[in-house]
């Protein structure tokens, strides 16, 4: 959420496709994005979703949390869409995200894996620790 907000990616009214229904990312993120404050239209999909390509192609925001290397290719992404890669797979060549690197040529914004969401997660964790510490000092 903070990553989208930081780069002024419009969430309100956006068509969001979350690929992956896991308890760590997929389901919770779908619920967060559909809250009244965010008001996105969220489609929660998975690898067996019928016509998954059509869902991805119409999305303003794509969150890939599937765990299948390079599953999302440039031809699937709407030009200008924001793409957040959360999935990670160990391959013979090393670590790979769910999003193929060529998607960067089509997407308006991209958070790759590795190197996108991980550092942001650590930054938000540190921010939360500081916020809690400051609140404790004010008591």
SELUMBA-154587 format. One line per field, with one value per atom (N, C-alpha, C, O): atom name; x, y, z; residue in three letters. Coordinates in Angstrom, 1 decimal, always signed. Layout:
BEGIN
atom: CA:...
X: X:...
Y: Y:...
Z: Z:...
type: Ala:...
END
This chain:
BEGIN
atom: N:CA:C:O:N:CA:C:O:N:CA:C:O:N:CA:C:O:N:CA:C:O:N:CA:C:O:N:CA:C:O:N:CA:C:O:N:CA:C:O:N:CA:C:O:N:CA:C:O:N:CA:C:O:N:CA:C:O:N:CA:C:O:N:CA:C:O:N:CA:C:O:N:CA:C:O:N:CA:C:O:N:CA:C:O:N:CA:C:O:N:CA:C:O:N:CA:C:O:N:CA:C:O:N:CA:C:O:N:CA:C:O:N:CA:C:O:N:CA:C:O:N:CA:C:O:N:CA:C:O:N:CA:C:O:N:CA:C:O:N:CA:C:O:N:CA:C:O:N:CA:C:O:N:CA:C:O:N:CA:C:O:N:CA:C:O:N:CA:C:O:N:CA:C:O:N:CA:C:O:N:CA:C:O:N:CA:C:O:N:CA:C:O:N:CA:C:O:N:CA:C:O:N:CA:C:O:N:CA:C:O:N:CA:C:O:N:CA:C:O:N:CA:C:O:N:CA:C:O:N:CA:C:O:N:CA:C:O:N:CA:C:O:N:CA:C:O:N:CA:C:O:N:CA:C:O:N:CA:C:O:N:CA:C:O:N:CA:C:O:N:CA:C:O:N:CA:C:O:N:CA:C:O:N:CA:C:O:N:CA:C:O:N:CA:C:O:N:CA:C:O:N:CA:C:O:N:CA:C:O:N:CA:C:O:N:CA:C:O:N:CA:C:O:N:CA:C:O:N:CA:C:O:N:CA:C:O:N:CA:C:O:N:CA:C:O:N:CA:C:O:N:CA:C:O:N:CA:C:O:N:CA:C:O:N:CA:C:O:N:CA:C:O:N:CA:C:O:N:CA:C:O:N:CA:C:O:N:CA:C:O:N:CA:C:O:N:CA:C:O:N:CA:C:O:N:CA:C:O:N:CA:C:O:N:CA:C:O:N:CA:C:O:N:CA:C:O:N:CA:C:O:N:CA:C:O:N:CA:C:O:N:CA:C:O:N:CA:C:O:N:CA:C:O:N:CA:C:O:N:CA:C:O:N:CA:C:O:N:CA:C:O:N:CA:C:O:N:CA:C:O:N:CA:C:O:N:CA:C:O:N:CA:C:O:N:CA:C:O:N:CA:C:O:N:CA:C:O:N:CA:C:O:N:CA:C:O:N:CA:C:O:N:CA:C:O:N:CA:C:O:N:CA:C:O:N:CA:C:O:N:CA:C:O:N:CA:C:O:N:CA:C:O:N:CA:C:O:N:CA:C:O:N:CA:C:O:N:CA:C:O:N:CA:C:O:N:CA:C:O:N:CA:C:O:N:CA:C:O:N:CA:C:O:N:CA:C:O:N:CA:C:O:N:CA:C:O:N:CA:C:O:N:CA:C:O:N:CA:C:O:N:CA:C:O
X: +0.8:+0.0:+0.9:+0.7:+1.8:+2.7:+3.5:+3.8:+3.9:+4.6:+3.8:+4.3:+2.5:+1.6:+1.4:+1.4:+1.2:+0.9:+2.2:+2.0:+3.3:+4.6:+4.8:+5.3:+4.4:+4.5:+3.3:+3.1:+2.3:+1.1:+0.3:-0.3:+0.3:-0.5:-1.9:-2.2:-2.9:-4.3:-4.8:-4.8:-5.3:-5.9:-7.4:-8.1:-8.0:-9.4:-10.0:-9.6:-10.9:-11.6:-10.7:-11.2:-9.5:-8.7:-9.1:-9.7:-8.9:-9.1:-7.8:-6.8:-7.9:-6.7:-6.9:-7.9:-5.8:-5.8:-4.7:-3.6:-5.1:-4.1:-4.1:-5.1:-2.9:-2.7:-2.0:-0.8:-2.8:-2.3:-3.3:-3.6:-3.7:-4.7:-4.2:-4.9:-2.9:-2.2:-2.6:-3.1:-2.4:-2.7:-1.8:-2.1:-0.6:+0.4:+0.3:+0.4:+0.0:-0.1:-1.5:-2.2:-1.8:-3.0:-4.3:-4.9:-4.8:-6.0:-6.0:-6.9:-5.0:-5.0:-4.9:-5.6:-4.1:-4.0:-5.3:-5.7:-6.0:-7.3:-8.2:-9.0:-8.3:-9.1:-8.7:-9.6:-7.5:-7.0:-7.4:-7.8:-7.1:-7.4:-8.9:-9.3:-9.7:-11.2:-11.9:-13.1:-11.1:-11.6:-12.2:-11.9:-13.1:-13.7:-12.7:-12.9:-11.6:-10.6:-9.9:-9.7:-9.6:-8.9:-9.9:-9.7:-11.0:-12.1:-11.7:-12.2:-10.8:-10.4:-11.3:-11.9:-11.5:-12.2:-11.2:-10.3:-11.3:-10.2:-10.7:-11.8:-10.0:-10.2:-9.1:-7.9:-9.5:-8.5:-8.4:-9.4:-7.3:-7.2:-6.1:-5.4:-5.9:-4.9:-4.5:-5.1:-3.6:-3.1:-4.2:-4.1:-5.3:-6.4:-7.6:-8.6:-7.5:-8.5:-8.8:-7.8:-10.1:-10.4:-10.1:-10.4:-9.4:-9.0:-8.3:-8.6:-7.3:-6.5:-5.9:-5.8:-5.5:-4.8:-5.8:-5.3:-7.1:-8.0:-8.1:-8.2:-8.1:-8.1:-6.9:-7.0:-5.7:-4.5:-4.5:-4.1:-4.9:-4.8:-5.7:-5.4:-6.7:-7.6:-7.2:-7.8:-6.3:-5.9:-5.1:-4.2:-5.5:-4.7:-3.5:-2.4:-3.7:-2.7:-2.7:-3.7:-1.5:-1.3:-0.4:+0.7:-0.8:+0.0:+0.2:-0.7:+1.5:+1.8:+2.4:+3.5:+1.6:+2.1:+1.8:+1.2:+2.3:+2.0:+3.1:+2.8:+4.3:+5.5:+5.8:+6.3:+5.6:+5.9:+6.8:+6.4:+8.0:+9.0:+8.5:+8.1:+8.6:+8.3:+6.9:+6.8:+6.0:+4.6:+3.9:+3.2:+4.1:+3.5:+4.5:+5.6:+4.1:+4.9:+4.4:+3.2:+5.2:+4.8:+3.5:+2.8:+3.2:+2.0:+0.8:-0.3:+0.9:-0.3:-0.6:-1.7:+0.3:+0.1:-0.4:+0.1:-1.4:-1.9:-0.9:-0.3:-0.6:+0.4:+0.1:-1.1:+1.1:+0.9:+0.5:+0.5:+0.2:-0.3:+0.9:+2.1:+0.5:+1.5:+1.5:+0.5:+2.7:+2.9:+3.8:+5.0:+3.3:+4.1:+4.3:+3.4:+5.6:+6.0:+6.3:+7.3:+5.5:+5.8:+6.2:+6.9:+6.0:+6.3:+7.8:+8.5:+8.4:+9.8:+10.0:+9.4:+10.8:+11.1:+12.6:+13.3:+13.1:+14.6:+14.7:+14.1:+15.4:+15.7:+17.1:+17.9:+17.5:+18.9:+19.7:+20.9:+19.1:+19.9:+19.9:+20.6:+19.2:+19.1:+17.7:+16.8:+17.5:+16.1:+15.4:+16.0:+14.1:+13.3:+11.9:+11.4:+11.4:+10.1:+9.0:+9.3:+7.8:+6.6:+6.6:+5.9:+7.2:+7.0:+8.3:+9.4:+8.2:+9.3:+9.9:+9.1:+11.2:+11.8:+11.3:+11.4:+10.9:+10.4:+9.2:+8.8:+8.5:+7.3:+7.6:+6.7:+8.8:+9.2:+9.1:+8.9:+9.1:+9.0:+7.6:+7.3:+6.6:+5.2:+4.5:+3.7:+5.0:+4.3:+4.7:+5.8:+3.8:+4.0:+4.9:+5.7:+4.7:+5.5:+5.7:+4.8:+6.8:+7.1:+7.9:+8.9:+7.5:+8.3:+8.8:+8.0:+10.1:+10.5:+10.8:+10.9:+11.1:+11.5:+12.7:+12.6:+13.8:+14.1:+14.4:+14.7:+14.3:+14.8:+13.7:+14.0:+12.4:+11.3:+10.6:+10.7:+9.8:+9.0:+9.8:+9.4:+10.8:+11.6:+12.2:+12.0:+12.9:+13.4:+12.3:+12.5:+11.2:+10.1:+9.5:+9.1:+9.4:+8.9:+9.8:+9.3:+11.1:+12.0:+11.9:+11.9:+11.7:+11.6:+10.3:+10.3:+9.2:+7.9:+8.0:+7.5:+8.7:+8.9:+9.7:+9.3:+10.7:+11.5:+10.6:+10.7:+9.8:+8.9:+7.9:+7.7:+7.4:+6.4:+7.1:+6.5:+8.3:+9.1:+9.3:+9.1:+9.7:+9.9:+8.6:+8.6:+7.5:+6.2:+5.8:+5.3:+5.9:+5.5:+6.4:+5.9:+7.7:+8.7:+8.3:+8.3:+8.0:+7.6:+6.3:+6.2:+5.4:+4.1:+4.3:+3.7:+5.2:+5.5:+6.2:+6.0:+7.1:+7.7:+6.8:+7.0:+5.7:+4.7:+3.8:+3.0:+3.7:+2.8:+3.3:+2.7
Y: -1.2:+0.0:+1.3:+2.2:+1.3:+2.5:+2.7:+3.8:+1.6:+1.7:+2.3:+3.2:+1.9:+2.5:+4.0:+4.8:+4.3:+5.7:+6.6:+7.7:+6.0:+6.8:+7.2:+8.3:+6.4:+6.7:+7.2:+7.3:+7.7:+8.3:+7.5:+8.0:+6.2:+5.3:+5.3:+5.0:+5.7:+5.8:+4.5:+3.5:+4.4:+3.1:+3.2:+2.3:+4.3:+4.5:+4.3:+5.0:+3.3:+3.0:+2.2:+1.8:+1.8:+1.1:-0.4:-0.9:-1.0:-2.4:-3.1:-2.9:-3.9:-4.6:-6.1:-6.6:-6.7:-8.2:-8.7:-8.3:-9.5:-10.1:-11.6:-12.3:-12.0:-13.4:-14.2:-14.0:-15.0:-15.8:-15.6:-14.4:-16.7:-16.6:-17.0:-17.4:-16.8:-17.3:-16.4:-15.3:-16.9:-16.3:-15.1:-14.3:-15.2:-14.2:-12.9:-11.8:-13.0:-11.8:-11.7:-10.7:-12.7:-12.6:-12.2:-11.1:-13.0:-12.7:-11.4:-10.6:-11.2:-10.0:-8.7:-7.7:-8.8:-7.6:-7.3:-6.1:-8.3:-8.2:-7.5:-6.6:-7.9:-7.2:-5.8:-4.9:-5.5:-4.1:-3.2:-2.1:-3.7:-2.8:-2.6:-1.6:-3.5:-3.3:-2.5:-2.3:-2.1:-1.3:+0.0:+0.4:+0.6:+1.8:+2.9:+3.7:+3.0:+4.1:+3.9:+4.9:+2.7:+2.5:+2.4:+2.9:+1.7:+1.6:+1.1:+1.6:+0.1:-0.5:-1.7:-2.2:-2.0:-3.2:-4.3:-4.3:-5.3:-6.3:-7.7:-8.1:-8.3:-9.6:-10.5:-10.3:-11.5:-12.4:-13.6:-14.3:-13.9:-15.0:-15.9:-15.7:-17.0:-18.0:-18.7:-18.3:-19.6:-20.3:-21.0:-21.2:-21.4:-22.2:-21.3:-21.8:-20.0:-19.0:-19.1:-19.1:-19.2:-19.3:-17.9:-16.9:-18.0:-16.8:-15.8:-14.6:-16.3:-15.4:-14.2:-13.1:-14.5:-13.5:-12.3:-11.2:-12.5:-11.4:-10.6:-9.3:-11.2:-10.5:-9.6:-8.4:-10.1:-9.4:-8.2:-7.1:-8.4:-7.4:-6.2:-5.1:-6.3:-5.2:-4.5:-3.4:-5.0:-4.5:-3.2:-3.1:-2.3:-1.0:-1.3:-0.7:-2.3:-2.7:-4.2:-4.9:-4.8:-6.3:-6.6:-6.0:-7.5:-8.0:-9.5:-10.2:-9.8:-11.2:-11.9:-11.5:-12.8:-13.5:-15.0:-15.7:-15.5:-16.9:-17.9:-19.1:-17.5:-18.4:-19.2:-20.3:-18.6:-19.3:-18.3:-17.2:-18.7:-17.8:-17.3:-18.1:-16.0:-15.3:-15.6:-15.6:-15.9:-16.2:-15.1:-15.3:-13.8:-12.7:-12.1:-11.7:-12.1:-11.6:-10.3:-9.9:-9.6:-8.3:-8.2:-7.3:-9.3:-9.3:-9.4:-9.2:-9.7:-9.8:-8.5:-8.4:-7.6:-6.4:-5.2:-4.9:-4.5:-3.3:-2.2:-2.0:-1.6:-0.5:+0.6:+1.1:+0.9:+1.9:+1.3:+2.1:+0.0:-0.6:-0.6:-0.6:-0.6:-0.8:-2.3:-2.9:-2.8:-4.2:-4.4:-3.9:-5.2:-5.5:-7.0:-7.8:-7.3:-8.7:-9.1:-8.6:-10.0:-10.5:-11.9:-12.4:-12.7:-14.1:-14.3:-13.4:-15.3:-15.6:-17.1:-17.9:-17.5:-18.9:-19.0:-18.2:-20.1:-20.4:-21.3:-22.3:-20.8:-21.5:-21.8:-21.5:-22.6:-22.9:-21.7:-21.6:-20.6:-19.3:-18.4:-17.4:-18.8:-18.0:-17.7:-18.4:-16.6:-16.2:-15.5:-14.7:-15.8:-15.2:-14.8:-15.6:-13.7:-13.3:-13.9:-14.5:-13.6:-14.0:-13.2:-13.7:-12.1:-11.1:-11.2:-11.0:-11.4:-11.4:-10.0:-9.0:-9.8:-8.5:-7.6:-6.4:-8.2:-7.5:-6.7:-5.8:-7.0:-6.3:-4.8:-3.9:-4.5:-3.2:-2.2:-1.0:-2.8:-2.0:-1.6:-0.6:-2.2:-2.0:-1.3:-0.4:-1.7:-1.2:+0.3:+0.8:+1.0:+2.4:+2.4:+3.3:+1.5:+1.3:-0.2:-1.0:-0.5:-1.9:-2.1:-1.3:-3.0:-3.4:-4.8:-5.7:-5.0:-6.3:-7.2:-6.7:-8.4:-9.4:-10.1:-10.6:-10.2:-9.6:-8.1:-7.6:-7.4:-6.0:-4.9:-3.7:-5.3:-4.3:-4.3:-3.4:-5.4:-5.4:-5.7:-5.2:-6.5:-6.9:-5.6:-5.5:-4.8:-3.6:-2.7:-2.1:-2.6:-1.8:-2.4:-1.7:-3.7:-4.4:-4.0:-3.7:-4.1:-3.7:-2.3:-2.0:-1.4:+0.0:+0.3:+1.1:-0.4:-0.2:-0.8:-0.2:-1.9:-2.5:-1.5:-1.3:-0.9:+0.0:+1.3:+1.8:+1.7:+2.9:+2.5:+3.4:+1.3:+0.9:+0.8:+1.2:+0.4:+0.3:+1.7:+1.9:+2.6:+4.0:+4.6:+5.3:+4.4:+5.0:+4.4:+5.2:+3.2:+2.6:+3.1:+3.4:+3.2:+3.7:+5.2:+5.5:+6.0:+7.4:+7.5:+8.3:+6.6:+6.6:+6.2:+6.7:+5.2:+4.8:+5.9:+6.0:+6.7:+7.8:+8.9:+9.6:+9.0:+10.1:+9.7:+10.6:+8.5:+8.0:+8.5:+8.2
Z: +0.0:+0.0:+0.0:-0.8:+0.9:+1.0:-0.3:-0.7:-0.9:-2.2:-3.3:-4.0:-3.4:-4.3:-4.0:-4.9:-2.8:-2.4:-2.6:-3.0:-2.3:-2.5:-3.9:-4.2:-4.9:-6.3:-6.9:-8.2:-6.1:-6.5:-7.5:-8.5:-7.3:-8.1:-7.6:-6.4:-8.4:-7.9:-7.6:-8.4:-6.3:-5.9:-5.9:-6.3:-5.5:-5.5:-6.9:-7.8:-7.0:-8.3:-9.2:-10.3:-8.8:-9.7:-9.8:-8.8:-11.0:-11.1:-10.7:-11.3:-9.6:-9.1:-9.2:-8.9:-9.8:-9.8:-8.9:-9.1:-8.0:-7.1:-7.5:-7.5:-7.9:-8.4:-7.3:-7.0:-6.7:-5.5:-4.4:-4.0:-3.8:-2.7:-1.4:-0.5:-1.2:+0.0:+1.2:+1.1:+2.4:+3.7:+4.0:+4.8:+3.4:+3.7:+2.9:+3.5:+1.7:+0.8:+0.1:+0.3:-0.7:-1.5:-0.9:-1.2:+0.1:+0.7:+1.5:+1.4:+2.4:+3.2:+2.3:+2.6:+1.3:+0.4:-0.3:-0.5:-0.8:-1.4:-0.5:-0.9:+0.8:+1.7:+2.0:+2.1:+2.1:+2.4:+1.2:+1.4:+0.0:-1.2:-1.4:-2.1:-0.9:-1.1:+0.1:+0.1:+1.1:+2.2:+1.6:+0.5:+2.4:+2.0:+1.6:+0.7:+2.5:+2.3:+0.9:+0.2:+0.5:-0.8:-1.9:-3.0:-1.7:-2.7:-4.1:-5.1:-4.1:-5.4:-5.6:-4.7:-6.9:-7.3:-7.4:-8.3:-6.5:-6.4:-6.9:-6.6:-7.8:-8.3:-7.7:-8.1:-6.9:-6.3:-7.2:-7.4:-7.8:-8.8:-8.3:-7.3:-9.1:-8.8:-10.1:-11.2:-10.1:-11.3:-12.1:-13.3:-11.5:-12.1:-12.5:-12.9:-12.3:-12.7:-14.2:-15.0:-14.6:-16.0:-16.6:-16.1:-17.8:-18.6:-17.7:-17.7:-17.0:-16.1:-16.9:-16.4:-18.1:-19.0:-19.1:-19.1:-19.3:-19.5:-18.3:-18.4:-17.1:-15.8:-15.7:-15.3:-16.0:-15.9:-16.9:-16.5:-18.1:-19.1:-18.8:-19.3:-18.1:-17.8:-16.5:-16.2:-15.7:-14.4:-14.5:-15.3:-13.6:-13.5:-12.5:-12.7:-11.6:-10.7:-10.6:-10.5:-10.8:-10.7:-9.6:-9.5:-8.7:-7.6:-7.9:-7.8:-8.1:-8.4:-7.1:-6.7:-6.6:-5.4:-5.5:-4.7:-6.6:-7.0:-6.7:-6.4:-6.9:-6.6:-7.9:-7.7:-9.1:-10.3:-11.1:-11.5:-11.3:-12.0:-13.3:-14.2:-13.5:-14.7:-15.3:-16.5:-14.5:-14.9:-15.6:-16.6:-15.1:-15.7:-16.8:-16.5:-18.0:-19.1:-19.7:-19.4:-20.4:-20.9:-21.7:-21.6:-22.5:-23.3:-22.5:-23.0:-21.2:-20.3:-19.6:-19.1:-19.6:-18.8:-19.6:-20.7:-19.0:-19.6:-19.6:-18.6:-20.7:-20.7:-19.7:-19.5:-18.9:-17.8:-16.5:-15.5:-16.4:-15.2:-14.1:-14.5:-12.9:-11.8:-11.5:-11.3:-11.5:-11.3:-10.0:-10.0:-9.1:-7.8:-7.8:-7.7:-7.8:-7.8:-6.3:-5.7:-5.8:-4.4:-4.4:-3.4:-5.5:-5.5:-5.8:-6.4:-5.2:-5.4:-5.6:-4.9:-6.5:-6.8:-7.0:-7.6:-6.4:-6.6:-7.9:-8.0:-8.9:-10.1:-10.3:-9.4:-11.3:-11.6:-11.7:-11.4:-12.3:-12.5:-11.2:-11.2:-10.2:-9.0:-8.6:-9.0:-7.9:-7.5:-8.6:-9.3:-8.8:-9.8:-9.2:-8.4:-9.7:-9.3:-10.2:-11.2:-9.9:-10.7:-12.0:-13.0:-12.0:-13.1:-14.0:-13.5:-15.3:-16.2:-16.3:-16.3:-16.3:-16.4:-17.6:-17.5:-18.7:-19.8:-19.5:-20.3:-18.4:-18.1:-17.8:-17.9:-17.4:-17.1:-18.3:-18.2:-19.5:-20.7:-21.0:-21.7:-20.4:-20.6:-19.4:-19.5:-18.2:-17.0:-16.7:-17.1:-16.1:-15.7:-14.4:-14.3:-13.6:-12.3:-12.1:-12.4:-11.6:-11.3:-10.0:-9.8:-9.2:-8.0:-8.3:-8.1:-8.7:-9.0:-7.8:-6.7:-8.1:-7.1:-7.7:-8.8:-7.0:-5.7:-5.9:-7.0:-4.8:-4.7:-4.7:-4.6:-4.7:-4.7:-3.3:-2.6:-3.1:-1.9:-0.6:+0.4:-0.7:+0.4:+1.2:+2.4:+0.5:+1.1:+1.7:+2.7:+0.9:+1.4:+2.7:+3.6:+2.8:+4.0:+5.2:+6.2:+5.0:+6.1:+6.5:+7.7:+5.5:+5.8:+6.6:+7.5:+6.2:+6.9:+8.3:+9.3:+8.5:+9.8:+10.7:+11.9:+10.2:+11.0:+11.3:+12.4:+10.4:+10.6:+11.7:+12.6:+11.7:+12.7:+14.1:+15.1:+14.2:+15.4:+16.0:+17.2:+15.1:+15.6:+16.0:+17.1:+15.3:+15.7:+17.1:+17.9:+17.3:+18.6:+19.7:+20.8:+19.4:+20.5:+20.8:+22.0:+19.8:+20.1:+20.9:+21.8:+20.5:+21.3:+22.7:+23.6:+22.9:+24.3:+25.1:+26.3:+24.5:+25.2:+25.6:+26.6:+24.8:+25.1:+26.2:+26.7:+26.6:+27.7:+29.0:+30.0
type: Unk:Unk:Unk:Unk:Unk:Unk:Unk:Unk:Unk:Unk:Unk:Unk:Unk:Unk:Unk:Unk:Unk:Unk:Unk:Unk:Unk:Unk:Unk:Unk:Unk:Unk:Unk:Unk:Unk:Unk:Unk:Unk:Unk:Unk:Unk:Unk:Unk:Unk:Unk:Unk:Unk:Unk:Unk:Unk:Unk:Unk:Unk:Unk:Unk:Unk:Unk:Unk:Unk:Unk:Unk:Unk:Unk:Unk:Unk:Unk:Unk:Unk:Unk:Unk:Unk:Unk:Unk:Unk:Unk:Unk:Unk:Unk:Unk:Unk:Unk:Unk:Unk:Unk:Unk:Unk:Unk:Unk:Unk:Unk:Unk:Unk:Unk:Unk:Unk:Unk:Unk:Unk:Unk:Unk:Unk:Unk:Unk:Unk:Unk:Unk:Unk:Unk:Unk:Unk:Unk:Unk:Unk:Unk:Unk:Unk:Unk:Unk:Unk:Unk:Unk:Unk:Unk:Unk:Unk:Unk:Unk:Unk:Unk:Unk:Unk:Unk:Unk:Unk:Unk:Unk:Unk:Unk:Unk:Unk:Unk:Unk:Unk:Unk:Unk:Unk:Unk:Unk:Unk:Unk:Unk:Unk:Unk:Unk:Unk:Unk:Unk:Unk:Unk:Unk:Unk:Unk:Unk:Unk:Unk:Unk:Unk:Unk:Unk:Unk:Unk:Unk:Unk:Unk:Unk:Unk:Unk:Unk:Unk:Unk:Unk:Unk:Unk:Unk:Unk:Unk:Unk:Unk:Unk:Unk:Unk:Unk:Unk:Unk:Unk:Unk:Unk:Unk:Unk:Unk:Unk:Unk:Unk:Unk:Unk:Unk:Unk:Unk:Unk:Unk:Unk:Unk:Unk:Unk:Unk:Unk:Unk:Unk:Unk:Unk:Unk:Unk:Unk:Unk:Unk:Unk:Unk:Unk:Unk:Unk:Unk:Unk:Unk:Unk:Unk:Unk:Unk:Unk:Unk:Unk:Unk:Unk:Unk:Unk:Unk:Unk:Unk:Unk:Unk:Unk:Unk:Unk:Unk:Unk:Unk:Unk:Unk:Unk:Unk:Unk:Unk:Unk:Unk:Unk:Unk:Unk:Unk:Unk:Unk:Unk:Unk:Unk:Unk:Unk:Unk:Unk:Unk:Unk:Unk:Unk:Unk:Unk:Unk:Unk:Unk:Unk:Unk:Unk:Unk:Unk:Unk:Unk:Unk:Unk:Unk:Unk:Unk:Unk:Unk:Unk:Unk:Unk:Unk:Unk:Unk:Unk:Unk:Unk:Unk:Unk:Unk:Unk:Unk:Unk:Unk:Unk:Unk:Unk:Unk:Unk:Unk:Unk:Unk:Unk:Unk:Unk:Unk:Unk:Unk:Unk:Unk:Unk:Unk:Unk:Unk:Unk:Unk:Unk:Unk:Unk:Unk:Unk:Unk:Unk:Unk:Unk:Unk:Unk:Unk:Unk:Unk:Unk:Unk:Unk:Unk:Unk:Unk:Unk:Unk:Unk:Unk:Unk:Unk:Unk:Unk:Unk:Unk:Unk:Unk:Unk:Unk:Unk:Unk:Unk:Unk:Unk:Unk:Unk:Unk:Unk:Unk:Unk:Unk:Unk:Unk:Unk:Unk:Unk:Unk:Unk:Unk:Unk:Unk:Unk:Unk:Unk:Unk:Unk:Unk:Unk:Unk:Unk:Unk:Unk:Unk:Unk:Unk:Unk:Unk:Unk:Unk:Unk:Unk:Unk:Unk:Unk:Unk:Unk:Unk:Unk:Unk:Unk:Unk:Unk:Unk:Unk:Unk:Unk:Unk:Unk:Unk:Unk:Unk:Unk:Unk:Unk:Unk:Unk:Unk:Unk:Unk:Unk:Unk:Unk:Unk:Unk:Unk:Unk:Unk:Unk:Unk:Unk:Unk:Unk:Unk:Unk:Unk:Unk:Unk:Unk:Unk:Unk:Unk:Unk:Unk:Unk:Unk:Unk:Unk:Unk:Unk:Unk:Unk:Unk:Unk:Unk:Unk:Unk:Unk:Unk:Unk:Unk:Unk:Unk:Unk:Unk:Unk:Unk:Unk:Unk:Unk:Unk:Unk:Unk:Unk:Unk:Unk:Unk:Unk:Unk:Unk:Unk:Unk:Unk:Unk:Unk:Unk:Unk:Unk:Unk:Unk:Unk:Unk:Unk:Unk:Unk:Unk:Unk:Unk:Unk:Unk:Unk:Unk:Unk:Unk:Unk:Unk:Unk:Unk:Unk:Unk:Unk:Unk:Unk:Unk:Unk:Unk:Unk:Unk:Unk:Unk:Unk:Unk:Unk:Unk:Unk:Unk:Unk:Unk:Unk:Unk:Unk:Unk:Unk:Unk:Unk:Unk:Unk:Unk:Unk:Unk:Unk
END
